[in-house]
Amino acid sequence: MTSSNTITRTVSEVIHSALRKTNDYEDGADPDTEKVEDARMALMEILARWEALPEFYHSTRFRTRTFEDPSVVLESGTYYRCILGFTSYDAATWQASTAYSVGDYVLPSTVNGYVYRCTVAGTSNSSEPTFPAYQGRTVTDSTVTWIAVPDNKPGEGKDWTTYFVEDASETSGSSWAYNTYYHSPGEFELLGDEYDILSAYIRYQKNDYDLEKQSYNIFRTLNQKTEEGMPAYFAMEITDTYDQTCHLRDIPQYTGDEGYILHYEAQIRNLKYDATDDTVELPDVLYSALIWQLCADIADESQIPDATIQRWEMKAHTLVQAALLALAPYSKAGRIDSCY
């Protein structure tokens, strides 16, 4: 099967490539603004048509992954091992006469196990308020309002046992830091081109163990989220962005190349339009098809002969078929031992 590389092009680059092929302007010259806008509209229409065809947007690949050791924090001579992945609060010590925005976090000058989130923006007082040591309690700080949130710093935060356990067997660790991601082996972000995981199994000491896909919401209790052992389930955490997190339960207790190896069937994004950056991301085998299809579509509005337009449409059709063949999902014959 033909492999392909993913490339990223701005919409402007795609449009100008098509306009050059249709000889609508010479290199070095500025294209007509109206032609550029017409080409942009044509490009958006092509992407909309292709979006209706799932094979344009998704194919599958079989991949493997090993698990890194969990994060370990060393605080006051005690080692704490992460059992539930999270990002620590982006908090800094409270400052006087400082502008704060909604969503900012501060720490009191005297540690009390809580951080405080700004719920009403403003400027802090010249003297530190008395921060309440009760979850959900608020305090007014000049024009700023703060609400108490349990901190997760090991040994000090009121909520640290949700994310860490003491582990005397550990021999090295890093100092605690705010605005830092701490991970457990059972949680990982999908790769940039991965959209979902369709199926998976764990291989350990030459034996395979199927994983059952379940809803992320089924793992409700802390015990379910932090129990260690042989993974039996996997779940995708649903987000509003392309970023997705996979959760394995139980948490793999053996990591590295000698530990568990996750084999999974990933759903790959073949085509992605990012409106924020105004870019198109797609496999190189599909890029040529996109350019020639755009040429054919914008040529309808020019003086190009019908025979030429038909030739471009045929070229685009041929390239599309070749691209779909290259992007067709891999079939799974028994177990796989390699990562495509």
C-alpha positions, 0 to 999 in steps of 0.5 A: 500500500502506498504511504503518504506524508501529511503536508500543511498549506495556507489557503493562500498558497493553495489558491495561488498554486491553482491560479498559476496552473490556470495561467491567470497571472504570472509569477511575481505579479499580484493576482486579481483580487476578484479572482482570488476571492472566487478561488477561495469560495471554490476551495471552500465548496470543494472542502465542503463536498469532500467533507461529505465523504468519510474516506476523505477525512478518516482512514485507520492505522495500526500503531503501538505505544509503550508507557512512560514511568509516572511523574514523581514529586519529591517534597520535604524528603517524601516521594509522591507518585502520580496516580491520576494525570492532571495539570497543576494550577497556574498559580503565583503568590498574591501581589498587592495593587495588581490587576487580576483577570477572571480565571487567574489563580493566586496563593496566599503568603501563608500556605493553607492548602488552597489556591484562589481563583479570580471570579471578578476582575479588578485590582488587588488591595494594598494589603493581603486579604484574609483568605478563607480555608474552606472550599467554595468560600469567597473573599473580596480583595478591593475590586477583586473577588477570589474563591477558594479551590483545594490545591493539589500540591503533594503533602500540602494541598487539600486535594493532593491524595486524588492525584498522588500516593506516597511511595517510599520505593521511589529513589528520584523525583522533581520538585513540585511546580505550578502550571505543570503537567503530571502524568500517570502511565494510563493516560496519554494524548493522541498523536497530532493526526489521530482522531480516535482509537477504534480498538486496542489490545495490550501485549505483555510477555508475548501474550495479548489481552483485548481491551474493551472500549467504554465511555469515559464517564463510566470511570466515576470513582477515584478507585476506578481511576487509580487502580493499578494492574493489567489494563482491561478497558480504554476510554476516550475523553471527549473534548471540544477540540481535536485534542483527545486523551486516552485513559486506560483502566487499570493503570499499567503497573509495568512501563518502558520497553519491558512492560506493557505494549499497547497495540491500537487501531487509530482513526486518522484525520486525512483532511483538516481545515483550520479556520483560525490559521486559514490552513489546510492539512492533508496527505500529499497524495490528496494535495495534487487532487485538490489543486487540479479540482480547484483549477477545474472549478475556477476555470469555469469562470474564465476563458479557458477552453472546455476541452482543457477544463474537462482534461483537468477534471479528469486529472482531478478525478484520477488523482482523487481515486488514487488518493482514496486507494492510498488512504484506504483503511488497513485490513486487520488479519489476526494480530499485528506485530509492527507499527505502520 
